[in-house]
Amino acid sequence: QKEVEQNSGPLSVPEGAIASLNCTYSDRGSQSFFWYRQYSGKSPELIMFIYSNGDKEDGRFTAQLNKASQYVSLLIRDSQPSDSATYLCAVYNAGNNRKLIWGLGTSLAVNP
Amino acid sequence: EAGVAQSPRYKIIEKRQSVAFWCNPISGHATLYWYQQILGQGPKLLIQFQNNGVVDDSQLPKDRFSAERLKGVDSTLKIQPAKLEDSAVYLCASSLGLAASQETQYFGPGTRLLVL
């Protein structure tokens, strides 16, 4: 079992719709959860992080964390073509050499 | 605030040659990471430094890869000799590295390596 799993996609949504990206993790002791966006040919950039159960909203983005079920999701409301990118989930555990464990990413395509 | 700097941006070499990459992290960031990212995959951690000490290098192919972080600031990653499968983007990232909430990693633009 991979430590951090994401559906590779591609996930295709129409412009204006809600895009839902999911991530599951295996280490129950994980503490912080990060969503990064990576445009083709560019470096990853942080969208948001979450470490408490529940929802965290930032503009059109909402991260949802459920530690009991060991999943974290990212919702993108009013999706725009500029949101088309690969979304990487990363999970942090201070007891695991303080390193992030990365998923392989989900490719999102927002169609005009 | 200046971001993470990397050089060179692109490098083409032949197999069995040597190559070195340089990274300058964000000022004040204690933790520095080198990642290898192959097309279509997530970043793979090669080595993680906390100040000038190595925290994790479990996935670094030590027979050909080496890295150092001089004085806890700049870092270099070297490959000697290179293989075809080393063709990838090499990403450097840094973070404050003091607490879980400060583990946000900031990435440099990366170095694209092509081994022929």
Interface residues (C-beta under 8 A of the other chain):
Chain A: Q31 S32 F34 K42 S43 P44 E45 L46 F49 Y51 L88 Y92 A94 N97 R98 K99 L100 W102 G103 L104 G105
Chain B: T31 Y33 G40 Q41 G42 P43 K44 L45 Q48 Q50 V55 D56 L91 G97 A100 S101 E103 T104 Q105 Y106 F107 G108 P109 G110
